[in-house]
Each structure stands twice: as structure tokens, then as C-alpha cells.
Amino acid sequence: MATAKPPQGATGVGGAKGGRSRSGGSGRRRGSFRSVGRALHFPFTGTARGIRKATHAHGAGESGLGKLIELHGVNGAGDMMITVALASTVFFSVPTDEARGRVALYLGITMAPFTILAPVIGPLLDRLPHGRRAAMAGAMFARAMLALVLSGAVVTGSIELYPAALGVLVASKAYGVVRSAVVPRLLPPHFSLVKANSRVTLGGLLATGIAAPIGAGLQALGARYPLYGAFLIFIAGTFLSFTLPPKVDSAKGEDTALLAADAQHLHGPHLKPVKRPGLRTVGIAVTHALGANAALRCLSGFLIFFLAFLLREHPMSGQSAAVSLGIVAVSAGVGNACGTAVGAWLRSRAPEIIIVTVVGFVLLAAITAAVFFGAVLVAFLAATAGFAQALAKLSLDALIQRDVPELVRTSAFARSETLLQVSWVLGGAVGIVLPLKGSLGLLVGAGIVAVGWLTTIKGLISSARHGGRTRPDVA
């Protein structure tokens, strides 16, 4: 018997229409999975795109400055992770008296050699201008490896902690010197050096602010976990260093700067042969501005160590030691960020006047806080010092860009940053040895600032005597 054919288009259970139905259902499921994946992925990709848009704005992406801003953010985040781990190990884990001894030992073993090595790093890196990307990558990789060494030392308390910490300081210093030398090479068109440095600094501050609570959270799991985080961050920084444009490795048109300003150099620097060929002077305005910045950096190191112990022993009224330190730290950070933002807005307008004004304001704040010692005034001093330090540094950058010939500008940035970091170390050492008396300590801080303020006034007077001619000649 002949079997009847099914009607055209009819299908059985496994027929075409059933297949299409199943594929349509699976397609809808795949689409829903993709939608969920995009929703989960968006906070990360959206944030990354937002960061990239901000760092690459106004030509910074084309010039390579945006990549340097991102790299500096990575650097700040990694350093903050290490700072959190070491602060807990050296400072918070023992009573105040013992902590002062341990921090003094830490400074003696790490900062003293660092103070000796720091002035050597800048001139040494001046001799390797063609390997700046490799130098930055090396500084990142060295800190990644040292973070692993520290992760074991903070648990066992072994002596390895001190040489590893010294290595971290030296590597961080090397990165800072090279970064200062790289910025002038990555300026977008119509972009001032002050604006570029303010963007780089703000990027580092934002990354540090984000990394601090993350590091504290990891610290709650154990002292080694922030160091594991630092390892991963610095490994990422190692690769990011090589994404900078190749032009940062070029030393075309560069020479070595001499941080000095005497009458011979100012009035006729190269009319006669000099004993040290290749050295150039940076001029009166720059050297006196550098002295003022050194005083502010010295005050910064002093306040960090002095207030850390003072507030731990005598917290703000109604607050714990940790909260008191947090208030001061946040005040300083907010002040620093505001100073950087204002510096970018002011650009390079009257940098000498700006430095004199902000240093004088800090001096007044320090004297007031010493005479009427109290929690509010201490926080205000921290904010004022942070604001002044950022704004004065940007003004120094403006002076270097204005008065220092392009031939030696890169070297001047590197060497001035070395001096500023050494000043911070010396200020921290003073803060360690002083007795924990608030008014006395802040008077010492005011004295440090007074020296810098008088130096700046002297620079203005010298500039006026020479008719405002502060830029040296170049052969």
C-alpha cells in the first residue's frame, strides 16, 4: 500500500521547523548571555574608556603624554601599596616609644644611604638618555621583585626588610628622575610644561587615593597582601613603560645643567672657556625658587613623621589615633590636589610672586598652629602645606621652562627633583628626633619655612637688581 506523503512544509519532531525553533531559542539565550556579560563588563570597560578619554584629551594622546599620565598613576598606586604594608609593620604594630626607635632605625638604614645615593642617580641617568623607557621599566620591575622580598620580610621580621626597602626607595627615585626628564619630550602643541606636569601629578594623586583604601583592605587580610598587589601593579607598569613613544629615548639637543647662579654665569657665562665643558647655569630665579621648594619639601617630610608620632600619642579630641592621622592625611591630600588644579589654571603667570605668596602663607599658618595649637589648625596647616607644595613646584617648573634654555632643561628637571627628594628625607629625620610637643614642633616647622621664604625674597630682590634679567646666556 502506498504511503501518503506528508503535506509540503510539514515536519516531524526533528524536522527543519523544529530545528529552527531550537536554534532561535538558543540564539535568544546566547543573546541574553551576551547582554549579561556586557552589563557585568561595562563598569570596567566604561571606567577604562573614561580614564583614557581624560588622560588623552587636548592632544595628550597623540603626543604620548596620556600614556605617561597612566604610567605615573600605576607608579603612585604601587608605591602606596608598599607604603601601607611598611607603615603597618614598622609604625602601627608596636607601642609609640618602640615605634619611634624602629622608624629611626628604618630611616638610618634606608634613608641615610638613600640620601647619599639620590644625588648620584640623576647625573648617572643623564648619561643614559637613550634608554629612558628601559630605565623606567627597570625601576618598575625592580620594585615588583623587591615587593616579593618584602612580602616575606614583613611576616618573619627578617633583616631583609631594610635593604629591600632601600632598593624600593632608590628605584622609585630613579623613576622620578627619568619621569621629570621625559615630560618635556611629550608636550602636545600649545601645551605648557606646567599644565603637563599638573596633569601627570593629578593622575598620580588620584591613583594613590584609590589605592590607599584598597591597600588598607588587603592589609586586613595580612601584611603581605598589599605587597602582592604592589607586585602585580609594578609588573603592569613594566610593560606600560615600553608603550611610551620612542622619542622619549632621544637626547637630541640636550646638555647637562648646573644648579648654580653666580654673577659670572649670569652676566657672561661663556665669553671665556669654562673648566667643565657642557655645564650650564640655570639662573638666579630658578635657584632661589628651588630653595623655597626645598624648604616646603623639607616641611612635608617633617610634618609626616612628627605628626604621625604626635597624633598617635596625643590624638585629636574625641578621635582615635588612626582617625586623627587619617584626617591630617586627607587634608594634606586635598590641599595637594587643589594646589595642582590651581597651578594648571594659573599656568605660568608670575611664578616668583606665586612662590613668595604661598610660602609666606604656609609660614603664617605654621606660626598660628604653633601658637594656638589645636586639631583644626593642625589639619589646616597640613592642607595649606600640601596646597603650597603643589603650587610652588608647578611654579618652579614654569621658571625652568621660562629661564632655562631648552638645551639643558631636561637635566635641570632631573637634578632639581633629586634635591627636593633629599630635602624631604632631611625633614623626616628632624621630625623623628624632636620631642612630642606640638607647639615646639610646629615652631621648628615654621623655622624651616622661614628659611625658604627669605630665600625667595632674596631671589626677587636679585632679579630686580638685574632688571629682571634672570635667564642665562647659552653658547
Secondary structure, 3 states (H helix, E strand, C coil): CCCCCCCCCCCCCCCHHHHHHHHHHHHHHHHHHHHHHHHHHHHHHHHHHHHHHHHCHHHHHHHCHHHHHHHHHHHHHHHHHHHHHHHHHHHHCCCHHHHHHHHHHHHHHHHHHHHHHHHHHHHHHHCCHHHHHHHHHHHHHHHHHHHHHHHHHHHHCCCCHHHHHHHHHHHHHHHHHHHHHHHHHHCCCCCCHHHHHHHHHHHHHHHHHHHHHHHHHHHHHCCCHHHHHHHHHHHHHHHHHCCCCHHHHCCCCCCEEECCCCHHHHHCCCCCCCCCCCEEECCHHHHHHHHHHHHHHHHHHHHHHHHHHHHHHCCCCCCCHHHHHHHHHHHHHHHHHHHHHHHHHHCCCCHHHHHHHHHHHHHHHHHHHHHCCCHHHHHHHHHHHHHHHHHHHHHHHHHHHHHCCHHHHHHHHHHHHHHHHHHHHHHHHHHHHCCCCHHHHHHHHHHHHHHHHHHHHHHHHHHHHCCCCCCCCCC
